[in-house]
Amino acid sequence: MALFQTVLGVLLHGLAYAMVLYLISVGLSVTMGLLGIANLAHGIFAMAGGYLTMTLLSAQGWSLPLALAVSFLGIATLGAIMERLLYARLHGASELDQVLFSIGLIFIGTAAFQYVFGPLAIRVSLPAALRGAISFGEFSFPTYRALLIVSGVAVFAALWLSIEHTLIGARVRATVENPTMAKTLGVNTRLLYTGVFALGSGLAALGGSLGAELIPLFPNYASVHLASFLIVVAVGGLGTIKGPFFAAILLGVADTACKLIAPDMAAFFTYAAVFAILTVKPNGLFGIAK
């Protein structure tokens, strides 16, 4: 029974961490596959969403659902504006120009958030309803982490249905696979780029907000966690919805298990697994070969 509870705990805690990674990374996967831009500053949107939610909860006394909705819409709007004014200029630019631009945004964001919120890590204060635990006999699991799992699965289901079974989703898939042909057939790729970038930014904000208690907010958030976001995208594959979902689960559960079994070697096993997967599947598990 003790072994079963340990395994179940690792799986559930790993899933909770995985859903935070998925919410943040799925937008990066789609925008990189669609726009062809190496946006290494994607974590800035997650951090901005987390700080905005924290401010609305603590300083303004808003409810969590309302704070999350405002954070999602606010950062999505910011993403749309930045795509129009900044990222649109990078279409067709070299990878070096894109990387340098993204790193510059990370430095700017880090300095700005440190100036406003200070250098120390901050956790979002959870509502009383999320501070308890759900019990299954002798096993208990934090309510907050259960919410992360439910939220991640719900977002995945909504994105998958919208991409696979709607006209807009068909246009997104067509543009990812062949942007020139999609434009020839009348798809407004300019508007599509902005809309998808805004959605990805909003989802990153949602992940940063929901996961702020699990992954604390601090000014270097975007650069410190960049490797994890890129691993999810690389292993899952660019331009897909389900790829980052399963990649995040693999990374989240494996990382949680390794930290329990061999804490000092957890990072080594994670990167070794990523190396092995990408050696066999260079485009990721579900990536679109171009």
NORSUL-V453845 format. One record per helix or strand of 2 or more residues. SS is the DSSP state (alpha for helix, beta for strand). FROM is the first residue (numbers start at 0). TO is the last residue. If there is no record, write none. Layout:
BEGIN
ss = {SS & SS}
from = {FROM & FROM}
to = {TO & TO}
END
This chain:
BEGIN
ss = {alpha & alpha & alpha & alpha & alpha & alpha & beta & beta & alpha & alpha & alpha & alpha & alpha & alpha & alpha & alpha}
from = {1 & 41 & 63 & 86 & 94 & 127 & 132 & 138 & 142 & 166 & 178 & 188 & 220 & 225 & 241 & 262}
to = {34 & 57 & 84 & 89 & 116 & 129 & 135 & 141 & 164 & 176 & 183 & 209 & 223 & 235 & 260 & 279}
END
